Amino acid sequence: MTNTEKPKHFIRQIIEEDIRNNKNEGKVITRFPPEPNGYLHIGHAKSICLNFGMAEEYNGKCYMRFDDTNPGKESEEYMDSILSSVRWLGFDWEDRLTHASDYFDRLYEYAIELIKKGKAYVCSLPADKMREYRGTLKEPGKNSPYRDRSVEENLELFEKMQAGEFKEGEHVLRAKIDMASPNINLRDPVIYRILKVPHLRSGDKWNIYPLYDYTHCLSDAQEGITHSLCTLEFEDHRPLYDWVLDQLDTPCHPQQIEFSRLSLNYTVTSKRKLNQLVDKGLVSGWDDPRMPTLMGMRRRGYTPESLRDFAERVGITKKENYIEMSLLENCVREDLDSKAPRAMAVLNPLKVVIDNYPEDLVEELEAPVHPQKPEMGNRKLPFSKVIYIEKDDFLVDPPKKFFRLAPDKEVRLRYAYIIKCNEVIKDGKSGEIVELRCTYDPDTKSGTGTSTKKVKGVIHWVSEVNAVEAEVRLYDRLFTKARPDAEEEDFKTFLNPDSIETIKKALLEPGLKAAKPEDQFQFERLGYFNVDSVDSKEGTLVFNRTVTLRDSWAKIEKAEVEKK
């Protein structure tokens, strides 16, 4: 999609208007500012694509900035994971990797400046009293009894806070704005609190740490951000963002612009709720392929190209809405369809013996690696007396429009021959079908046969010769309800009991023996699969189903809509 073909959402319109008016000297500088206290999820992908995408589209720059103001919950592991996910999505911050902690000295100086201007004060109210004094959405707050401390006293107390002379919670620094403001964020918000916790980057230097609303706008200003793009929950915080910048002599005054966050059906993105899934062992971890985390989606086989396409299709609006999972899955299908090599795999094998095929003959048949891309070449398929087909491709008493294999019926083996079922062998005790005895027509070899015989059904197969055994995990949606966290009941009650099915001994064509972690394939007739990056090891192949070939949930989603 070219720039001219991309939808002109309101942020593009704002940026283009600013460029026309030479605002910010025509520059476009954005930032992606995650907190390093968790793993990124699909909602973050929208923000990443928007911030890096807008900078790229308008020849600007994007900063990769960690908001590391809460050291008790932050770790290098989270930072590494976040950077890895942003790189995987295809974006590069070049030399613009920054941290809020880079500006701690300057933020401290700014705080002293606010105190000297009479715009900030040290408050000694306990946390419960501070909440009480703050008021409600319907009632104004009331001034703290410490609001009118002198500048000298505030400076002395603030310096002692930083010197470590007080306990956590004993004092905070608050902005002095308006306790009667209808916007509760302007009722003298806390901008510094005491935290005696070592910081990943600054060690024990600080005993106080700034709050996000104070830190974020000033970090933006230090970096020369022109368009500070945030999700809608920060809309009511924008007056505070502007107030802080208006009180201080900063390098610039960035413009905060809010857009709707990404809410995806059949999943949850709340960090608290995702934590519950992990902590209670309801998923295997943060990288479980059913999780909406970027590391989980990557492990499942979702491609960065498909997620960027999805973010573009979802668009940027001011209206909160839920996006259908089918849109994301279609983006994945479209991307993989164009590039995933084809392969044959039998997930639930049923043995087929071809009675009239020579005992010791193994033919080497050819099949395209990709049917629409001859430049990708061909792959070799051994064909022998014993093959395996899917159990579902055979019925003893088939319905009228069943065009696969049945007693005394014929079917074509993909890229091979037409076979006919002559005998069904069952287990003497269970009655389960364990083997089919068939014959093949040697004149019906695919592509080179001389027979004009035609059959309606075509099924996939794998030869017993050199077949590769693998574990295959069939993943589905994690929840049965489109909006599991919008119900009155506990969201965990809507977990899909069939969200994973594990097949221990699937059989694959021989060429897949050399598959490496994260390699992707279309298993013909079955869906798109990738090699699991965690559990696959030398001699042990594990495949994850990324997405089915068709949207099997379409009818379910339609029924959900009709209920509403």
Phi, psi and omega per residue, in radians:
M1 nan 2.199 3.133
T2 -1.456 2.906 -3.131
N3 -0.997 -0.687 -3.092
T4 -1.224 -0.363 3.141
E5 -1.527 -0.256 -3.087
K6 -1.275 2.488 -3.114
P7 -1.102 2.439 -3.118
K8 -1.493 1.272 3.097
H9 -1.199 2.942 -2.942
F10 -1.103 -0.502 3.115
I11 -1.249 -0.705 3.040
R12 -1.028 -0.718 -3.125
Q13 -1.124 -0.731 3.108
I14 -1.084 -0.822 -3.110
I15 -1.090 -0.787 -3.116
E16 -1.149 -0.625 3.073
E17 -1.156 -0.717 3.110
D18 -1.091 -0.704 3.134
I19 -1.141 -0.737 3.127
R20 -1.065 -0.645 -3.117
N21 -1.545 0.090 -3.127
N22 1.003 0.506 3.043
K23 -1.159 2.462 -3.084
N24 1.012 0.504 -3.111
E25 1.008 0.498 3.102
G26 1.375 0.115 -3.097
K27 -1.425 2.644 3.002
V28 -2.220 1.922 -3.130
I29 -2.251 2.084 -3.104
T30 -2.100 -3.111 3.112
R31 -2.690 2.658 2.973
F32 -2.029 1.979 -2.962
P33 -2.016 1.200 -3.127
P34 -1.288 2.676 2.976
E35 -1.457 2.294 -3.118
P36 -1.436 0.890 -3.117
N37 -2.199 0.406 3.121
G38 -3.123 -3.078 -3.116
Y39 -1.785 2.569 -3.129
L40 -1.246 2.590 3.101
H41 -2.221 -3.058 -3.033
I42 -1.039 -0.555 3.095
G43 -1.123 -0.671 3.095
H44 -1.137 -0.546 -3.122
A45 -1.045 -0.663 3.112
K46 -1.082 -0.773 -3.140
S47 -1.174 -0.705 3.103
I48 -1.055 -0.855 -3.112
C49 -1.110 -0.633 3.141
L50 -1.213 -0.894 -3.061
N51 -1.174 -0.859 3.114
F52 -1.233 -0.634 -3.103
G53 -1.141 -0.761 3.141
M54 -1.134 -0.721 3.115
A55 -1.092 -0.760 -3.138
E56 -1.143 -0.736 -3.065
E57 -1.155 -0.573 -3.075
Y58 -1.957 0.516 3.057
N59 0.948 0.696 -3.128
G60 -1.873 -2.694 -3.123
K61 -2.364 2.618 3.075
C62 -2.248 2.256 3.087
Y63 -1.557 2.427 2.982
M64 -1.758 1.764 -3.021
R65 -2.093 2.229 3.056
F66 -1.525 2.248 3.055
D67 -1.537 1.386 -3.011
D68 -1.701 1.113 -3.090
T69 -1.853 0.079 -3.110
N70 -2.279 1.278 -2.932
P71 -1.060 -0.410 -3.116
G72 -1.184 -0.310 -3.083
K73 -2.050 0.125 -3.019
E74 -1.856 2.679 3.136
S75 -2.658 2.766 3.071
E76 -1.105 -0.582 3.135
E77 -1.027 -0.778 3.119
Y78 -1.134 -0.738 3.138
M79 -1.055 -0.830 -3.127
D80 -1.074 -0.726 3.140
S81 -1.121 -0.730 -3.137
I82 -1.112 -0.823 3.140
L83 -1.088 -0.722 3.131
S84 -1.079 -0.720 -3.119
S85 -1.184 -0.698 3.133
V86 -1.151 -0.735 3.091
R87 -1.097 -0.760 -3.126
W88 -1.046 -0.645 3.109
L89 -1.190 -0.238 3.041
G90 1.832 0.349 -3.083
F91 -2.024 2.618 -3.052
D92 -2.305 2.141 3.126
W93 -1.562 -0.015 3.119
E94 0.937 -2.053 -3.110
D95 -1.734 0.347 -3.026
R96 -1.902 0.772 3.006
L97 -1.603 2.026 -3.094
T98 -2.292 2.995 3.110
H99 -2.398 2.556 3.036
A100 -0.978 -0.577 -3.129
S101 -1.129 -0.328 3.046
D102 -1.043 -0.452 -3.011
Y103 -1.887 0.180 -3.075
F104 -1.006 -0.731 3.131
D105 -1.080 -0.776 -3.125
R106 -1.198 -0.644 3.119
L107 -1.137 -0.634 3.091
Y108 -1.131 -0.747 3.102
E109 -1.089 -0.714 3.099
Y110 -1.085 -0.676 3.135
A111 -1.101 -0.739 3.101
I112 -1.096 -0.671 3.107
E113 -1.095 -0.716 3.114
L114 -1.122 -0.703 3.110
I115 -1.083 -0.801 -3.119
K116 -1.098 -0.527 3.118
K117 -1.466 -0.004 -3.095
G118 1.306 0.382 -3.095
K119 -1.834 0.061 3.106
A120 -2.661 2.640 -3.114
Y121 -2.606 2.710 3.073
V122 -1.500 2.188 -3.131
C123 -1.924 2.374 -3.081
S124 -1.970 0.272 3.084
L125 -1.189 2.433 2.990
P126 -1.081 2.771 -3.057
A127 -1.003 -0.710 -3.109
D128 -1.188 -0.659 3.097
K129 -1.193 -0.639 3.127
M130 -1.100 -0.725 3.086
R131 -1.086 -0.717 -3.138
E132 -1.118 -0.750 -3.127
Y133 -1.219 -0.362 -3.053
R134 -1.228 -0.413 -3.120
G135 1.493 -2.905 -3.127
T136 -2.249 -3.124 3.101
L137 -1.135 -0.402 -3.118
K138 -1.805 -0.320 -3.094
E139 -2.147 2.405 3.135
P140 -1.192 2.777 3.066
G141 -1.459 -3.125 3.078
K142 -2.283 2.682 -3.044
N143 -1.128 2.483 3.014
S144 -1.165 2.522 3.077
P145 -1.133 -0.207 -3.138
Y146 -1.753 0.100 -3.032
R147 -1.140 -0.484 -3.045
D148 -1.808 0.393 3.017
R149 -1.011 2.642 -3.133
S150 -1.252 2.792 3.091
V151 -1.007 -0.744 -3.103
E152 -1.098 -0.755 -3.137
E153 -1.159 -0.729 3.128
N154 -1.094 -0.741 3.125
L155 -1.091 -0.761 -3.125
E156 -1.117 -0.789 -3.131
L157 -1.156 -0.706 -3.115
F158 -1.134 -0.720 3.114
E159 -1.143 -0.649 3.100
K160 -1.224 -0.582 3.039
M161 -1.010 -0.818 3.136
Q162 -1.212 -0.530 -3.129
A163 -1.314 -0.108 3.093
G164 1.482 0.363 -3.056
E165 -1.504 -0.101 -3.137
F166 -2.156 2.775 3.095
K167 -1.406 2.794 3.051
E168 -1.046 2.356 3.115
G169 1.508 -0.143 -3.084
E170 -1.288 -0.625 3.101
H171 -2.521 2.743 2.958
V172 -2.419 2.807 2.996
L173 -1.791 2.230 -3.122
R174 -2.072 2.547 2.995
A175 -1.284 2.483 3.138
K176 -1.750 1.732 -3.064
I177 -2.095 -1.484 -3.061
D178 -2.833 1.858 -3.118
M179 -1.256 -0.160 3.114
A180 -1.787 0.078 -3.099
S181 -1.069 2.411 3.045
P182 -1.120 -0.399 3.065
N183 -1.564 1.903 -3.024
I184 -1.101 -0.365 3.114
N185 -1.216 -0.282 -3.140
L186 -1.696 0.073 -3.130
R187 -1.483 1.293 3.086
D188 0.832 1.096 -3.092
P189 -1.165 2.623 3.059
V190 -1.236 2.299 3.095
I191 -2.021 -0.270 3.027
Y192 -2.500 2.480 3.022
R193 -2.349 2.772 3.117
I194 -1.415 2.203 3.065
L195 -2.455 1.903 -3.130
K196 -1.611 1.184 -3.084
V197 -2.274 2.262 3.099
P198 -1.075 2.527 -3.136
H199 -1.757 2.526 -3.112
L200 -0.971 -0.600 -3.022
R201 -1.889 -0.560 -3.068
S202 -1.866 0.035 3.077
G203 1.102 -2.290 -3.087
D204 -1.684 0.287 -3.053
K205 -1.109 -0.641 -3.009
W206 -1.961 2.379 2.998
N207 -1.853 -0.075 3.085
I208 -2.264 2.582 3.131
Y209 -2.350 2.466 -3.116
P210 -1.318 2.679 3.068
L211 -1.450 2.797 -3.032
Y212 -1.000 -0.863 -3.041
D213 -1.058 -0.564 3.102
Y214 -1.366 -0.740 -3.054
T215 -1.214 -0.746 -2.938
H216 -1.114 -0.843 -3.089
C217 -1.144 -0.660 -3.134
L218 -1.266 -0.593 3.049
S219 -1.137 -0.754 3.066
D220 -0.958 -0.801 -3.090
A221 -1.139 -0.684 3.138
Q222 -1.106 -0.554 -3.086
E223 -1.630 -0.010 3.123
G224 1.229 0.520 3.139
I225 -1.089 2.342 3.118
T226 -1.674 -0.667 -3.082
H227 -2.278 1.837 -3.110
S228 -1.630 1.738 -2.981
L229 -1.616 2.085 -3.068
C230 -2.265 2.813 3.066
T231 -1.408 2.895 -2.930
L232 -1.058 -0.434 -3.126
E233 -1.124 -0.246 3.106
F234 -1.648 0.062 -3.116
E235 -1.063 -0.760 3.133
D236 -1.276 -0.187 3.106
H237 -1.586 -0.190 -3.079
R238 -1.049 -0.707 3.091
P239 -1.017 -0.608 3.086
L240 -1.234 -0.715 3.075
Y241 -0.939 -0.855 -3.111
D242 -1.233 -0.653 -3.111
W243 -1.061 -0.820 -3.117
V244 -1.033 -0.815 -3.107
L245 -1.163 -0.589 -3.129
D246 -1.201 -0.434 -3.094
Q247 -1.462 -0.275 -2.950
L248 -2.150 2.722 3.096
D249 -1.556 1.577 -3.088
T250 -1.831 2.812 -3.110
P251 -1.029 -0.527 3.109
C252 -2.827 3.011 3.102
H253 -2.133 1.622 -3.125
P254 -1.098 2.762 3.088
Q255 -1.760 2.092 3.074
Q256 -1.487 2.290 3.132
I257 -2.254 2.261 -3.079
E258 -1.822 2.569 3.079
F259 -2.426 2.852 -3.096
S260 -1.260 2.465 3.107
R261 -1.335 2.862 -3.135
L262 -1.553 2.071 3.041
S263 -2.032 2.162 -3.018
L264 -1.973 2.305 3.110
N265 -1.078 2.703 3.074
Y266 1.107 0.461 3.068
T267 -2.726 3.020 3.007
V268 -2.281 2.578 3.125
T269 -2.147 0.019 3.062
S270 -1.078 2.223 -3.126
K271 -1.051 -0.660 3.138
R272 -1.111 -0.745 -3.107
K273 -1.290 -0.646 3.069
L274 -1.120 -0.654 3.070
N275 -1.030 -0.706 3.124
Q276 -1.066 -0.749 -3.135
L277 -1.059 -0.710 -3.119
V278 -1.286 -0.846 -3.058
D279 -1.124 -0.587 -3.122
K280 -1.543 0.053 3.095
G281 1.234 0.399 3.137
L282 -1.388 -0.277 2.968
V283 -2.325 2.930 -3.054
S284 -1.403 -0.180 -3.134
G285 2.728 -3.077 -3.124
W286 -1.163 -0.378 3.128
D287 -1.768 0.272 3.046
D288 -0.992 2.283 -3.083
P289 -1.072 -0.158 3.064
R290 -1.575 -0.202 -3.083
M291 -1.361 2.629 3.115
P292 -1.452 0.156 3.071
T293 -1.214 2.653 3.134
L294 -1.132 -0.592 3.114
M295 -1.217 -0.572 3.062
G296 -1.221 -0.729 3.130
M297 -1.160 -0.676 3.093
R298 -1.096 -0.784 3.139
R299 -1.105 -0.591 3.139
R300 -1.238 -0.464 3.116
G301 2.051 0.068 3.040
Y302 -1.092 2.463 -3.084
T303 -1.723 2.624 3.084
P304 -1.058 -0.605 3.119
E305 -1.088 -0.702 -3.115
S306 -1.218 -0.615 3.123
L307 -1.246 -0.624 3.085
R308 -1.186 -0.687 3.088
D309 -1.106 -0.751 3.123
F310 -1.047 -0.815 -3.136
A311 -1.040 -0.661 3.131
E312 -1.209 -0.729 -3.105
R313 -1.206 -0.633 3.121
V314 -1.070 -0.659 3.100
G315 1.413 3.077 -3.109
I316 -2.112 2.075 -3.132
T317 -2.386 3.070 3.035
K318 -1.699 -0.090 -3.037
K319 -1.733 2.227 3.084
E320 -1.244 2.285 3.076
N321 -2.679 2.817 3.115
Y322 -1.732 2.332 -3.107
I323 -1.689 2.409 3.127
E324 -1.182 2.347 3.077
M325 -1.017 -0.535 -3.109
S326 -1.062 -0.533 3.115
L327 -1.139 -0.784 3.101
L328 -1.086 -0.801 -3.103
E329 -1.129 -0.614 3.099
N330 -1.180 -0.649 3.077
C331 -1.080 -0.707 3.123
V332 -1.150 -0.807 3.137
R333 -1.021 -0.817 -3.075
E334 -1.092 -0.698 -3.134
D335 -1.212 -0.800 -3.104
L336 -1.228 -0.584 3.132
D337 -1.025 -0.581 -3.062
S338 -1.396 -0.297 -3.014
K339 -2.407 -0.218 -3.085
A340 -1.305 2.181 3.034
P341 -1.050 2.607 3.122
R342 -1.585 2.652 3.092
A343 -2.718 2.818 3.072
M344 -1.921 2.372 3.123
A345 -2.472 2.449 3.091
V346 -1.990 1.995 -3.024
L347 -1.456 -0.666 3.122
N348 -2.142 1.486 -2.928
P349 -1.207 2.413 2.964
L350 -2.149 2.176 -3.062
K351 -1.251 2.363 3.082
V352 -2.219 2.161 3.068
V353 -1.874 2.170 -3.133
I354 -1.659 1.770 -2.956
D355 -1.061 -0.652 -3.058
N356 -1.648 0.209 3.086
Y357 -1.589 2.387 -3.100
P358 -0.951 2.421 -3.018
E359 -1.035 -0.772 -3.013
D360 -1.825 0.137 -3.094
L361 -1.505 2.332 2.977
V362 -2.233 1.915 3.109
E363 -1.479 2.655 3.046
E364 -1.938 1.813 3.137
L365 -1.605 2.849 3.141
E366 -2.069 2.537 3.071
A367 -2.484 2.606 3.131
P368 -1.211 2.526 3.026
V369 -1.176 -0.641 3.077
H370 -2.542 2.146 -3.023
P371 -1.100 -0.455 3.139
Q372 -1.758 0.044 -3.083
K373 -2.320 1.426 -3.120
P374 -1.033 -0.434 -3.137
E375 -1.138 -0.292 3.100
M376 -1.404 -0.146 3.032
G377 1.473 -2.920 -3.114
N378 -2.045 2.846 3.063
R379 -2.136 2.697 -3.104
K380 -1.673 2.372 3.126
L381 -2.201 2.011 3.068
P382 -1.252 2.509 3.093
F383 -2.254 2.299 -3.029
S384 -2.519 -3.086 -3.083
K385 -1.113 -0.569 -3.140
V386 -1.986 2.185 3.089
I387 -2.285 3.035 3.079
Y388 -2.261 2.443 3.063
I389 -2.173 2.966 3.073
E390 -1.233 2.412 3.087
K391 -0.996 -0.604 -3.126
D392 -1.215 -0.231 -3.131
D393 -1.551 0.163 3.072
F394 -2.349 2.343 3.035
L395 -2.345 2.380 3.110
V396 -1.203 -0.724 -3.111
D397 -2.212 1.382 -2.999
P398 -1.331 2.653 3.002
P399 -1.229 3.003 -2.986
K400 -1.023 -0.714 -3.045
K401 -1.751 0.477 3.055
F402 -1.558 1.933 -3.026
F403 -1.814 0.296 3.087
R404 -1.677 -2.680 -2.995
L405 -1.493 2.466 3.110
A406 -2.688 2.871 3.112
P407 -0.936 2.283 3.140
D408 1.108 0.296 3.106
K409 -1.981 2.774 -3.132
E410 -1.985 2.672 3.081
V411 -2.632 2.679 3.084
R412 -1.623 2.353 2.970
L413 -1.478 2.214 -3.044
R414 -0.968 2.259 -3.140
Y415 1.146 0.217 -3.067
A416 -2.337 -2.178 -2.995
Y417 -2.026 2.968 2.943
I418 -1.541 2.308 3.096
I419 -2.121 2.754 3.116
K420 -2.211 2.364 3.129
C421 -1.500 2.154 -3.119
N422 -1.901 -0.461 -3.053
E423 -2.628 2.471 3.110
V424 -1.998 2.146 -3.125
I425 -1.861 2.217 -3.092
K426 -2.023 2.722 3.032
D427 -1.182 2.301 -3.051
G428 -1.099 -0.489 -3.099
K429 -1.649 -0.867 -3.038
S430 -1.529 -0.377 -3.073
G431 1.378 0.072 3.138
E432 -1.267 2.458 3.086
I433 -1.247 2.173 -3.093
V434 -2.022 -0.266 -3.079
E435 -2.841 2.572 3.012
L436 -2.056 2.430 3.034
R437 -1.875 2.141 -3.036
C438 -2.288 2.983 2.963
T439 -2.211 2.714 3.119
Y440 -2.089 2.747 3.077
D441 -1.776 1.874 -3.058
P442 -1.119 -0.280 3.138
D443 -1.516 0.066 -3.067
T444 -1.926 0.401 -3.124
K445 -1.031 2.276 -3.061
S446 -1.028 2.234 3.079
G447 1.499 -0.467 -3.071
T448 -2.269 -0.065 -3.082
G449 -1.144 2.695 3.133
T450 -1.697 -0.199 -3.096
S451 -1.327 2.568 3.063
T452 -1.723 0.125 -3.114
K453 -1.087 2.387 3.114
K454 -2.233 2.504 3.044
V455 -2.300 2.720 -3.070
K456 -1.421 -0.516 -3.034
G457 -1.659 2.471 3.030
V458 -2.293 2.212 3.131
I459 -2.195 2.784 3.110
H460 -1.623 2.926 -3.015
W461 -2.816 2.933 3.016
V462 -2.471 2.329 3.107
S463 -1.275 2.600 3.069
E464 -1.139 -0.506 -3.115
V465 -1.223 2.101 3.078
N466 1.086 0.317 3.096
A467 -1.063 2.512 -3.123
V468 -1.761 2.199 3.067
E469 -1.498 2.432 3.134
A470 -2.628 2.719 2.957
E471 -1.563 2.348 3.136
V472 -2.178 2.244 3.140
R473 -1.918 2.105 -3.133
L474 -1.670 1.813 -3.115
Y475 -1.620 2.529 3.071
D476 -2.320 -3.034 -3.117
R477 -1.142 2.543 -3.019
L478 -1.292 -0.447 -3.107
F479 -2.191 2.695 3.108
T480 -1.583 -0.300 3.132
K481 -1.769 2.457 -3.139
A482 -1.076 -0.649 -3.130
R483 -2.234 1.345 -3.035
P484 -1.095 -0.483 -3.102
D485 -1.657 0.126 3.105
A486 -1.738 -0.040 -3.117
E487 -1.572 2.800 3.095
E488 -1.242 -0.505 -3.131
E489 -1.299 2.867 3.068
D490 -1.048 2.235 -3.075
F491 -0.995 -0.460 -3.090
K492 -1.226 -0.319 3.111
T493 -1.213 -0.245 -3.132
F494 -1.748 0.218 3.067
L495 -1.061 2.382 -3.117
N496 -1.390 1.986 -3.128
P497 -1.150 -0.291 -3.138
D498 -1.855 0.435 -3.094
S499 -1.262 -0.224 3.036
I500 -2.557 2.334 2.987
E501 -2.213 2.207 -3.093
T502 -1.852 2.151 3.083
I503 -1.854 2.032 -2.997
K504 -1.346 -0.606 -3.037
K505 -2.313 1.227 2.980
A506 -1.396 2.717 3.119
L507 -1.993 2.295 -3.071
L508 -2.137 2.732 3.090
E509 -1.116 2.646 -2.965
P510 -1.013 -0.562 -3.074
G511 -1.059 -0.358 -3.101
L512 -1.382 -0.095 3.122
K513 -1.049 -0.533 -3.095
A514 -1.590 0.122 -3.111
A515 -1.112 2.488 -3.104
K516 -1.961 2.782 3.109
P517 -0.868 2.342 3.139
E518 1.346 -0.008 2.983
D519 -1.109 2.504 -3.057
Q520 -2.130 2.531 -3.106
F521 -2.516 2.712 2.848
Q522 -1.737 2.007 2.986
F523 -1.356 2.007 -2.976
E524 -0.990 2.266 -3.136
R525 1.313 -0.076 -3.020
L526 -2.004 -0.553 -3.105
G527 2.406 -2.993 3.126
Y528 -1.776 2.360 -3.051
F529 -2.346 2.679 3.018
N530 -2.368 2.787 3.136
V531 -1.366 2.154 -3.099
D532 -1.065 2.308 -3.054
S533 -1.458 -0.182 -3.091
V534 -1.799 -0.895 -2.988
D535 -1.659 -0.191 3.080
S536 -1.388 2.218 3.103
K537 -2.366 3.014 -3.121
E538 -0.998 2.138 -3.133
G539 1.531 -0.105 3.136
T540 -2.334 1.848 3.141
L541 -1.719 2.295 3.050
V542 -2.206 2.187 3.127
F543 -1.941 2.442 3.034
N544 -1.861 2.364 2.988
R545 -1.349 2.089 3.128
T546 -1.323 -0.901 -3.112
V547 -2.825 2.621 3.105
T548 -1.286 2.944 3.126
L549 -1.245 -0.519 3.141
R550 -2.245 2.823 -3.140
D551 -1.375 1.630 -3.095
S552 -1.321 -0.160 -3.132
W553 -1.701 0.014 -3.050
A554 -0.991 -0.777 -3.123
K555 -1.162 -0.645 3.131
I556 -1.126 -0.798 -3.129
E557 -1.134 -0.650 3.111
K558 -1.104 -0.728 3.126
A559 -1.129 -0.673 3.116
E560 -1.085 -0.731 3.136
V561 -1.136 -0.743 -3.127
E562 -1.122 -0.570 3.091
K563 -1.095 -0.657 -3.104
K564 -1.280 nan nan
